């Protein structure tokens, strides 16, 4: 295969919202390359529907401190309060930035950015729901992605589209090690490209494809965390994975929480509004982890709907038809297309769907990657968005905080990277840095094994959905771990049918599967070790939160023997003391 060499000051891996927002900070200041395995406007940020929160007070009285309280409480007190304060305080400027970039927000009659209710967002520290989510109908992420991409094009950002990063490069050893670039595979040609750079920022999104039912696109395979974990960088809080309560039954495509913000109601198979029993104050707008478990309980206790009683309903039928058309046009189309139902007259079958990773690559509030419990910074390496763990989401992310996260910390990471790369010399790497990636690809292309990528991936997804999803036990997690180890052995014998060099998705999916197996193993080991229930991590055998022993973040490393080792670091406390989560 051909090898190409490039030199940039800054490389950004991923062109979703976090990557594009970072690129806007670096463009015009340092020579920047954005490497993306998809055309930028196909990035998964475009699938985000409901909104981006900020205490603008355009519709109701609101303050960033209230937003911070809701985020801390929603995180089940595992979120770092210094980072949460920054995110909620800078949320207002982040929304105004997007408006100035040209984002077409939905408007109030007075022309202000409109705001609606979302799960877990309250006024006056939990008193009642508040309208905090800024939105563009139910396609807010799409609008953010298009707007940021247009701004990047105007800023002459250099894009390398349909290039997949398979390795990260370092210069120096031990304490003097710094990030020095990446190796990427060009899908259109099969060529390898070495990008040497002073700084690298990963913004590669999530990894929902470890689960069978997910709202995530097929491309969300944990590329960034997988590459860095392979290179000895720890992963943080991977046991906390959020299941969105309202995925289309059997498919997992998301139906935005904004539907409940507009007045939608969850009903069981008996027609009961069961969230009144779980969260009497905010009802259907409780945090996602609580709603997902409530749905699971209704099904488990025989109150589900359908022939197998394995789903519940999202009911919009009482809403004015014109409200559904104006505020929820996309999800209405999804329901008509995939279920053949009319949401104005038919209740919608839904089930929890794997949606968002609270854990990921450990960073500080500047987007700098940290590599141990002492928060030691690895110079030149950054991460932002869903692939990163700041940690502002803790054990459970509130709806609309994801689009906020990518904008606040994408901007912060980009600014920090500019400051760093302007102060250091360009790394001088040998041409042989490409060899490990080339050898991996050669081995996969010439494998004579009998195992198929699709079979192993499907078995992994089924096991993770069954044993490590909304509700877990020690027994189920051990079974998931047994399956993962068996699949890892079989992965060593995997083969691919396509031996060509042009858009060889057999090859890229085979390499992605390695990351999925790593991430699944880290998630299960962290979940098995954490003997408590907190946020999205619910253990039926340990059903209470244990602040005395588990008010700490998990760090997972691949040690020299190849085994995964766990370490821990304290949660950053602040003004809000842990309390029982009542809604």
C-alpha positions in Angstrom: 0.0 0.0 0.0 1.1 3.6 -0.6 2.2 5.8 2.3 1.7 9.5 2.3 3.1 12.0 4.9 1.6 15.3 6.0 2.7 17.9 8.5 0.2 20.1 10.5 0.3 22.1 13.7 -3.0 20.6 15.0 -4.9 17.5 14.0 -8.6 17.0 15.0 -10.0 13.5 14.6 -13.7 13.6 14.1 -16.0 16.2 12.4 -19.1 16.1 14.6 -20.0 19.0 16.7 -17.1 18.9 19.1 -14.5 18.5 16.3 -16.0 21.3 14.2 -16.2 23.6 17.2 -12.6 23.0 18.1 -11.6 23.5 14.4 -13.2 27.0 14.5 -10.9 27.9 17.3 -7.7 26.6 15.6 -8.5 27.8 12.0 -6.6 31.0 11.2 -4.3 30.5 14.2 -2.4 27.3 13.4 -2.3 24.9 10.4 -5.1 22.5 11.1 -6.3 19.2 9.6 -9.7 17.7 10.4 -9.7 13.9 9.8 -13.1 12.2 9.6 -14.3 8.8 8.5 -17.6 10.3 7.3 -18.4 13.4 5.3 -18.7 16.0 8.1 -22.5 16.6 7.8 -23.1 12.8 8.2 -21.6 12.9 11.7 -23.9 11.7 14.4 -24.4 15.1 16.0 -26.9 15.5 13.2 -29.1 12.9 14.8 -29.5 14.8 18.1 -33.1 16.1 18.2 -34.4 17.8 21.3 -32.2 20.8 22.2 -29.2 22.5 23.8 -29.8 23.9 27.3 -28.8 27.2 28.7 -30.3 29.4 31.4 -31.2 32.2 29.0 -34.5 33.1 30.9 -36.2 33.8 27.5 -39.4 32.0 28.5 -39.2 31.6 32.3 -36.9 32.8 35.1 -33.7 30.8 35.2 -30.1 31.0 36.4 -27.0 29.0 35.5 -26.6 28.0 39.2 -30.0 26.2 38.9 -28.7 24.5 35.8 -25.6 23.4 37.6 -27.6 22.0 40.5 -29.7 19.9 38.1 -26.6 18.6 36.4 -25.0 17.6 39.6 -28.1 16.0 40.9 -28.8 14.3 37.6 -25.3 12.9 37.6 -26.1 11.2 40.9 -23.3 13.3 42.4 -20.5 11.7 40.3 -20.1 14.8 38.1 -17.1 17.0 38.8 -18.6 20.3 40.1 -15.8 22.5 38.9 -16.4 21.3 35.3 -20.1 21.5 35.7 -20.0 25.1 36.9 -17.9 26.0 33.8 -20.2 24.3 31.4 -23.4 25.8 32.8 -21.9 29.3 33.1 -20.5 29.2 29.6 -23.7 27.7 28.2 -25.3 31.1 27.6 -22.3 32.3 25.5 -22.2 29.0 23.6 -25.8 29.4 22.5 -25.3 33.0 21.5 -22.2 32.0 19.5 -24.3 29.5 17.5 -27.0 32.2 16.9 -24.3 34.6 15.6 -23.0 31.8 13.4 -26.5 31.7 11.8 -28.2 28.7 13.5 -32.0 28.9 12.9 -33.4 28.4 16.4 -37.1 28.1 16.9 -38.4 31.5 18.2 -40.9 33.0 20.6 -43.5 35.4 19.3 -41.2 38.2 20.4 -38.3 36.8 18.2 -36.2 35.4 21.1 -34.7 31.9 21.1 -37.6 29.6 22.3 -37.0 27.2 25.2 -38.9 24.1 26.3 -38.9 21.6 29.2 -36.6 18.6 29.3 -36.0 15.8 31.8 -34.3 16.7 35.0 -34.2 20.5 34.4 -35.9 22.4 37.2 -36.3 25.9 38.6 -35.1 26.8 42.1 -33.2 23.6 42.9 -35.9 21.1 42.1 -39.1 23.0 42.8 -40.7 22.4 39.4 -39.8 21.8 35.7 -38.3 24.8 33.8 -38.1 25.7 30.1 -34.3 25.7 29.5 -33.8 23.7 26.3 -33.0 25.9 23.2 -34.1 24.1 20.1 -34.7 24.1 16.4 -37.9 22.0 16.1 -36.7 18.4 16.7 -33.6 18.6 14.5 -31.4 20.8 16.7 -28.3 18.6 16.3 -28.7 18.7 12.5 -28.8 22.5 12.6 -25.8 22.7 14.8 -23.8 20.4 12.6 -24.7 22.2 9.4 -24.0 25.6 10.9 -20.6 24.7 12.3 -19.6 23.0 9.1 -20.5 26.1 7.1 -18.4 28.2 9.4 -15.5 25.8 9.0 -15.7 26.0 5.2 -15.7 29.7 5.4 -12.6 29.6 7.7 -10.8 27.4 5.1 -10.4 24.4 7.5 -8.5 21.5 5.8 -10.8 18.4 5.7 -9.6 14.8 5.0 -13.0 13.2 4.5 -13.4 9.4 4.7 -10.1 8.8 6.4 -10.2 6.5 9.4 -7.6 6.9 12.2 -6.1 3.6 13.4 -3.2 4.8 15.5 -2.0 7.8 17.5 1.7 8.7 17.5 3.9 9.9 20.4 7.3 11.6 20.6 9.6 10.8 23.5 9.3 8.3 26.3 7.9 8.2 29.8 7.3 11.6 31.5 8.7 13.4 28.4 6.1 11.7 26.0 3.9 14.0 24.0 1.4 13.6 21.2 2.9 13.8 17.8 0.3 12.8 15.2 -1.9 10.0 13.9 -2.0 7.3 11.2 -5.1 7.2 9.0 -6.4 4.8 6.4 -7.9 6.4 3.3 -11.1 4.5 2.5 -11.2 5.5 -1.2 -7.8 4.2 -2.1 -6.6 1.9 0.7 -3.5 4.1 1.2 -2.1 5.0 4.6 -1.4 8.6 5.7 0.9 9.7 8.5 -0.1 13.1 10.0 2.7 14.5 12.2 1.5 17.4 14.4 2.2 19.3 17.6 -1.3 18.6 18.9 -4.0 16.0 18.4 -7.6 16.4 19.6 -10.0 13.4 19.5 -13.7 14.1 18.9 -14.8 10.7 17.6 -18.1 10.3 19.4 -19.6 7.3 21.2 -19.7 3.5 21.1 -23.3 2.5 21.3 -22.7 -0.3 18.8 -21.6 -2.5 21.6 -25.3 -3.0 22.2 -28.0 -4.7 20.2 -30.7 -1.9 20.5 -29.2 1.5 20.1 -29.9 5.0 18.8 -26.3 5.2 17.6 -25.3 5.1 13.9 -23.4 2.1 12.7 -20.2 4.2 12.6 -20.2 4.8 16.4 -17.7 2.1 17.3 -15.5 3.9 19.9 -12.6 4.6 17.5 -11.0 7.4 19.7 -11.2 5.6 23.1 -10.2 2.3 21.4 -7.1 3.8 19.7 -5.9 5.5 22.9 -6.7 2.6 25.2 -4.5 0.4 22.9 -1.7 2.9 23.4 -1.9 2.8 27.2 -4.2 5.8 27.9 -6.8 5.0 30.6 -10.5 5.2 30.1 -12.7 6.8 32.8 -16.2 5.8 34.1 -17.0 3.4 31.3 -19.5 1.5 33.4 -21.9 4.4 33.1 -23.8 4.1 29.8 -27.1 5.8 29.4 -30.2 4.1 27.9 -32.6 6.7 26.5 -36.1 5.8 27.6 -37.8 6.3 24.2 -36.4 4.4 21.3 -38.6 3.0 18.6 -39.5 -0.5 19.6 -37.3 -3.2 18.1 -35.2 -0.6 16.2 -33.8 1.8 18.7 -34.1 5.0 16.6 -34.5 7.9 19.0 -37.8 9.7 19.7 -36.6 12.9 21.4 -37.3 13.7 25.1 -38.6 16.9 23.6 -41.8 15.0 22.8 -42.4 14.7 26.6 -41.2 18.3 27.0 -44.1 19.2 24.7 -46.5 17.2 26.8 -46.1 13.6 25.7 -47.0 11.0 28.3 -45.6 7.5 28.9 -48.2 4.8 29.4 -48.0 1.1 30.2 -50.0 -1.6 28.5 -52.9 -0.9 30.9 -53.0 2.8 29.8 -51.6 4.0 33.1 -49.3 7.0 33.4 -46.8 5.1 35.5 -44.2 7.9 35.9 -46.6 9.6 38.4 -45.6 6.8 40.8 -41.9 7.2 40.2 -41.4 10.9 40.1 -44.6 12.7 41.3 -43.2 16.2 40.8 -41.7 16.0 37.3 -43.4 12.8 36.1 -42.4 11.9 32.6 -39.6 14.5 32.7 -37.5 12.7 35.3 -33.8 12.0 34.4 -33.3 9.4 31.8 -31.9 6.7 34.0 -34.9 6.8 36.2 -37.4 6.7 33.3 -35.5 3.9 31.6 -35.6 1.8 34.8 -39.3 2.6 35.3 -40.0 1.3 31.9 -37.9 -1.8 32.6 -39.9 -2.4 35.8 -43.3 -2.0 34.1 -42.3 -4.7 31.5 -40.7 -7.0 34.1 -43.8 -6.8 36.3 -46.2 -7.7 33.4 -47.6 -4.3 32.6 -46.0 -4.0 29.2 -47.9 -3.8 25.9 -48.0 -5.9 22.8 -48.2 -9.7 22.4 -45.0 -10.2 24.5 -45.7 -7.3 26.8 -42.2 -6.1 26.1 -42.7 -2.4 25.4 -44.7 0.6 26.6 -46.2 3.6 24.8 -45.3 7.2 24.2 -48.6 8.9 23.9 -48.9 12.2 21.9 -52.5 11.8 20.8 -53.8 14.4 23.2 -51.6 17.1 21.8 -52.9 19.6 19.2 -52.0 18.3 15.7 -50.5 21.6 14.8 -48.1 21.4 17.8 -46.9 18.0 16.6 -46.3 19.3 13.1 -44.5 22.4 14.3 -42.4 21.1 17.2 -41.9 17.4 16.4 -41.9 17.0 12.6 -38.9 14.6 12.3 -39.9 12.0 14.9 -43.5 12.0 13.5 -42.0 11.0 10.2 -39.9 8.3 11.8 -43.0 6.8 13.4 -44.9 6.8 10.2 -41.9 5.4 8.2 -40.7 2.7 10.6 -43.9 1.7 12.4 -46.7 2.6 10.0 -48.5 4.5 12.7 -49.9 8.0 12.9 -48.6 9.7 16.1 -51.5 12.2 16.1 -53.9 9.3 16.7 -51.9 6.2 17.7 -49.7 5.6 20.8 -46.1 4.8 19.9 -44.5 1.6 21.0 -41.1 2.4 22.6 -38.3 0.7 24.7 -35.1 2.0 26.2 -32.3 2.2 23.6 -28.5 2.5 24.2 -27.8 6.1 23.7 -24.9 7.9 25.3 -21.6 7.2 27.0 -20.9 9.2 30.1 -17.4 7.7 30.3 -14.5 8.0 27.9 -11.1 9.5 27.5 -10.2 11.4 30.8 -9.7 15.1 30.4 -9.5 18.3 32.4 -11.7 21.3 31.8 -9.3 22.5 29.0 -9.8 19.3 27.0 -6.3 18.1 27.9 -6.0 14.3 28.3 -5.0 13.2 31.7 -3.4 9.8 32.3 -3.6 8.9 36.0 -5.4 9.5 39.3 -3.2 12.6 39.8 -4.6 14.2 36.6 -1.2 14.3 35.0 -1.6 15.9 31.6 -0.1 14.2 28.5 1.2 17.2 26.5 -0.4 17.8 23.1 -3.2 15.3 23.5 -6.8 16.5 23.8 -10.4 15.1 23.6 -13.9 16.6 23.5 -17.5 15.5 23.1 -18.9 12.1 23.8 -15.6 10.3 23.5 -14.2 12.4 26.4 -15.0 12.3 30.1 -14.5 15.8 31.7 -16.6 14.7 33.9 -19.7 16.9 33.6 -22.2 14.0 33.2 -21.1 11.8 36.0 -23.3 8.7 36.3 -26.1 10.1 34.2 -26.4 12.8 31.6 -29.3 15.2 31.5 -31.0 15.7 28.1 -29.6 18.6 26.1 -26.4 18.7 28.0 -24.7 16.7 25.2 -25.0 19.4 22.6 -23.9 21.9 25.2 -20.9 19.7 26.2 -19.6 19.5 22.6 -19.8 23.3 22.1 -18.3 24.4 25.5 -15.5 21.8 25.6 -14.9 21.7 21.9 -14.3 25.4 22.0 -12.1 25.1 25.2 -10.1 22.2 23.8 -9.5 24.0 20.5 -8.3 27.2 22.3 -6.0 25.2 24.7 -4.5 23.3 21.7 -3.7 26.6 19.9 -2.0 28.0 22.9 0.1 24.8 23.3 1.2 24.3 19.7 2.3 27.9 19.3 4.9 27.2 22.1 6.4 23.9 21.0 8.6 22.6 18.2 7.3 20.3 15.5 8.0 16.6 16.3 10.5 14.7 14.1 9.2 11.1 13.7 10.9 8.3 11.8 9.0 6.9 8.8 8.7 3.6 10.5 5.9 5.0 12.8 3.4 3.7 10.2 4.6 0.0 10.5 2.3 -1.2 13.3 -0.8 0.0 11.4 0.4 -1.5 8.1 1.2 -4.8 9.8 -2.3 -4.9 11.4 -3.9 -4.3 8.1 -1.7 -6.9 6.3 -2.5 -9.5 8.9 -6.2 -8.9 8.5 -6.1 -8.9 4.7 -4.1 -12.2 4.6 -5.9 -14.0 7.5 -6.9 -17.6 6.7 -9.2 -17.8 9.7 -12.8 -18.9 9.6 -14.6 -16.5 11.9 -16.7 -13.7 10.5 -16.8 -10.1 11.8 -20.6 -9.8 11.6 -21.2 -12.9 13.6 -18.9 -11.9 16.4 -20.2 -8.4 16.5 -23.8 -9.6 16.7 -23.1 -12.0 19.5 -21.3 -9.3 21.4 -24.3 -6.9 21.0 -26.8 -9.5 22.1 -24.7 -10.4 25.2 -24.2 -6.8 26.2 -27.9 -6.0 25.8 -29.0 -9.0 27.8 -26.4 -8.8 30.6 -25.0 -5.3 30.9 -27.7 -2.8 29.9 -30.4 -1.1 32.0 -30.3 -3.5 34.9 -27.3 -5.6 35.9 -26.2 -8.1 38.5 -22.9 -9.6 39.4 -24.0 -12.9 37.8 -25.1 -11.2 34.5 -21.9 -9.2 34.3 -19.8 -12.3 34.8 -21.7 -14.0 32.0 -21.1 -11.0 29.8 -17.4 -11.1 30.6 -17.3 -14.8 29.7 -18.8 -14.1 26.3 -16.4 -11.2 25.7 -13.4 -13.4 26.4 -14.7 -16.2 24.2 -15.4 -13.7 21.4 -11.9 -12.2 21.8 -10.4 -15.6 21.2 -12.5 -16.0 18.1 -11.6 -12.5 16.9 -8.0 -13.8 16.6 -9.2 -16.1 13.9 -11.4 -13.6 12.0 -11.2 -13.3 8.2 -12.6 -10.9 5.7 -13.9 -11.6 2.2 -13.0 -8.3 0.5 -9.3 -8.2 -0.4 -9.5 -5.0 -2.4 -8.3 -1.5 -1.6 -11.3 0.6 -2.5 -13.8 1.3 0.2 -13.0 -1.9 1.9 -15.6 -1.8 4.7 -14.9 -5.5 5.5 -11.5 -4.4 6.7 -12.5 -1.3 8.6 -15.4 -3.1 10.4 -12.9 -5.8 11.4 -10.6 -3.3 12.9 -13.5 -1.5 14.6 -14.6 -4.8 16.1 -11.3 -4.8 18.1 -12.2 -1.5 19.7 -15.7 -2.7 20.4 -14.4 -5.8 22.3 -12.0 -3.7 24.3 -14.6 -1.1 25.3 -17.2 -3.8 26.2 -14.7 -5.5 28.4 -13.7 -2.3 30.2 -17.4 -1.4 30.7 -18.2 -4.8 32.2 -15.2 -5.0 34.5 -15.9 -1.5 35.8 -19.6 -2.4 36.3 -18.7 -5.6 38.1 -16.3 -3.9 40.4 -18.7 -1.1 41.3 -20.8 -2.6 44.1 -23.5 0.0 44.2 -26.3 1.5 42.1 -25.7 5.1 40.8 -27.2 6.8 37.8 -27.3 4.7 34.7 -25.4 1.9 36.5 -28.0 -0.1 38.3 -27.2 -3.3 40.2 -30.1 -5.4 41.3 -27.8 -7.1 43.8 -26.6 -3.7 45.2 -29.6 -1.5 44.8 -28.5 1.5 46.8 -26.0 4.3 46.2 -22.9 3.9 48.4 -21.2 7.3 48.8 -18.9 6.1 51.6 -17.1 3.7 49.2 -18.0 4.6 45.7 -17.9 8.4 45.4 -15.0 8.1 42.9 -14.2 7.8 39.3 -13.1 4.5 37.7 -9.9 4.5 35.6 -9.2 1.4 33.5 -5.8 0.6 32.0 -4.4 -2.1 29.7 -1.3 -3.2 31.6 1.9 -4.7 30.1 0.6 -8.2 30.4 -2.5 -7.3 28.3 -4.9 -7.6 31.3 -7.2 -4.7 32.3 -6.4 -3.0 35.7 -8.7 -0.7 37.5 -7.8 2.4 39.6 -9.8 5.2 41.0 -9.7 9.0 41.6 -11.9 11.3 43.7 -14.9 13.2 42.4 -14.4 17.0 42.6 -16.9 18.3 45.1 -18.5 21.7 45.3 -21.4 23.6 46.7 -23.9 20.8 46.3 -23.7 18.0 48.8 -24.9 14.5 47.9 -28.6 13.9 48.7 -31.3 11.5 47.8 -32.5 12.0 44.3 -36.2 12.7 44.5 -38.2 14.2 41.7 
